[in-house]
Amino acid sequence: MNTPVLGIIGTGMVGAGFARLATDAGLDVVLGNSRGPQSLTGLVAALGRHARAATPAETARAADIVVVAVPLAAHEELPRAELAGKVVVDPTNYVPTPQWHSPELDSDELTSSELVQRHLAESAVVKALHNVGPRHLLDLHRPAGAPDRTALPAHGDDEAAKKAVADLFDVLGFDTVDLGPLSGSWRSEPNTPLYAFPYVGEPPAGLSVPELVAWVQNAQGVTVTAARVSELAAAAVRGPAGFRF
C-alpha cells in the first residue's frame, strides 16, 4: 500500500491527538483550522518534520484522506469543492445546544454522518474515530497480529473508502470493524454500548457530568477486540440522537 498523505481539518483534542499518532507512525500530515496556519506553529513544531500547516482548503487539496475534526455544527463550513473525490473521515458527534440543533437528527431521520455526507456530496464519508478519545488511541495502538490489538468501528456507504480507512488504521496500529452504511452509524454514537466506555473501563461511582467527562478523557486505554466491537454494536438500541445526560 502507498502511504497516504493525511489531512486534518480541526486541531482541537481530536485533531491534534490523531496528528500525533500519525506522525509518530511516520505519515506526512497537513493540518488546517479556521484560525489559519500561523496559529499552528507550535503544534507543527511539536509534531516534527512530518507535519506542516495550511488552510483548510489547502489541507483538503494536499491530502489523500482527510479527517474533519470540527464540531458538527460547523460541518457546512468544510471546503466542499476541495474535498470532492476525497475519502473523508468523520469523527463528529451530535451535541444539540440552544445555539444549534438539527430537526433531522432529533427525529432520527438522518444520522449525523449522513448530514455530513449530504454536504460533502462528492466525497466518500467514513464515520470513524468518534467513539474513542485521542489519549486512548495513543495508549492502544499495537503491531498487526498483536493479541491485545484494539479494533475501531467504521461506517460508510463506499466500500473502497472504508477499505482505505481500514488500511490507514492498520498502519496506525488498529484493526477495523466494518459496521455497514452511514445510516447505521447510530450504533456506535453517544449513548450506545460501543461509545467511549469500552475503551476506558468502568468509571468510579458518583461522578458529576464534568467529572465523568474529565475521567474518560484521562483514563488509561483498555483493549477492545474486533469481536467485542461487533457484539456491542449488535446490542445497541436506537434512542434520541446526540449527547443526552
Secondary structure as the mmCIF struct_conf table of DSSP 4:
data_model
#
loop_
_struct_conf.conf_type_id
_struct_conf.id
_struct_conf.beg_label_comp_id
_struct_conf.beg_label_asym_id
_struct_conf.beg_label_seq_id
_struct_conf.end_label_comp_id
_struct_conf.end_label_asym_id
_struct_conf.end_label_seq_id
HELX_LH_PP_P HELX_LH_PP_P1 ASN A 2 VAL A 5
STRN STRN1 LEU A 6 ILE A 9
BEND BEND1 GLY A 12 GLY A 12
HELX_RH_AL_P HELX_RH_AL_P1 MET A 13 ASP A 24
TURN_TY1_P TURN_TY1_P1 ALA A 25 GLY A 26
STRN STRN2 VAL A 29 GLY A 32
TURN_TY1_P TURN_TY1_P2 SER A 34 ARG A 35
HELX_RH_3T_P HELX_RH_3T_P1 PRO A 37 LEU A 40
HELX_RH_AL_P HELX_RH_AL_P2 THR A 41 LEU A 47
TURN_TY1_P TURN_TY1_P3 ARG A 49 HIS A 50
STRN STRN3 ALA A 51 ALA A 54
HELX_RH_AL_P HELX_RH_AL_P3 PRO A 56 ALA A 62
BEND BEND2 ASP A 64 ASP A 64
STRN STRN4 ILE A 65 VAL A 68
BEND BEND3 VAL A 70 VAL A 70
HELX_RH_3T_P HELX_RH_3T_P2 LEU A 72 GLU A 77
BEND BEND4 LEU A 78 LEU A 78
HELX_RH_AL_P HELX_RH_AL_P4 ARG A 80 LEU A 83
TURN_TY1_P TURN_TY1_P4 ALA A 84 GLY A 85
BEND BEND5 LYS A 86 LYS A 86
STRN STRN5 VAL A 87 ASP A 90
BEND BEND6 PRO A 98 GLN A 99
HELX_RH_AL_P HELX_RH_AL_P5 PRO A 103 ASP A 106
TURN_TY1_P TURN_TY1_P5 SER A 107 ASP A 108
BEND BEND7 GLU A 109 LEU A 110
HELX_RH_AL_P HELX_RH_AL_P6 SER A 112 HIS A 119
TURN_TY1_P TURN_TY1_P6 LEU A 120 GLU A 122
BEND BEND8 SER A 123 SER A 123
STRN STRN6 ALA A 124 LYS A 127
BEND BEND9 LEU A 129 VAL A 132
HELX_RH_AL_P HELX_RH_AL_P7 PRO A 134 LEU A 140
TURN_TY1_P TURN_TY1_P7 ALA A 144 GLY A 145
TURN_TY1_P TURN_TY1_P8 PRO A 147 ASP A 148
STRN STRN7 ALA A 151 GLY A 156
BEND BEND10 ASP A 157 ASP A 157
HELX_RH_AL_P HELX_RH_AL_P8 GLU A 159 LEU A 172
TURN_TY1_P TURN_TY1_P9 GLY A 173 GLY A 173
STRN STRN8 ASP A 175 ASP A 178
HELX_RH_3T_P HELX_RH_3T_P3 LEU A 182 SER A 188
BEND BEND11 GLU A 189 GLU A 189
TURN_TY1_P TURN_TY1_P10 PRO A 190 ASN A 191
BEND BEND12 THR A 192 THR A 192
TURN_TY1_P TURN_TY1_P11 PRO A 193 LEU A 194
BEND BEND13 TYR A 195 ALA A 196
HELX_RH_3T_P HELX_RH_3T_P4 PHE A 197 TYR A 199
TURN_TY1_P TURN_TY1_P12 VAL A 200 VAL A 200
HELX_LH_PP_P HELX_LH_PP_P2 GLU A 202 PRO A 204
TURN_TY1_P TURN_TY1_P13 ALA A 205 GLY A 206
HELX_RH_AL_P HELX_RH_AL_P9 VAL A 209 ASN A 218
BEND BEND14 ALA A 219 ALA A 219
HELX_LH_PP_P HELX_LH_PP_P3 GLN A 220 GLY A 221
HELX_RH_AL_P HELX_RH_AL_P10 ALA A 226 ALA A 235
BEND BEND15 PRO A 240 GLY A 242
#
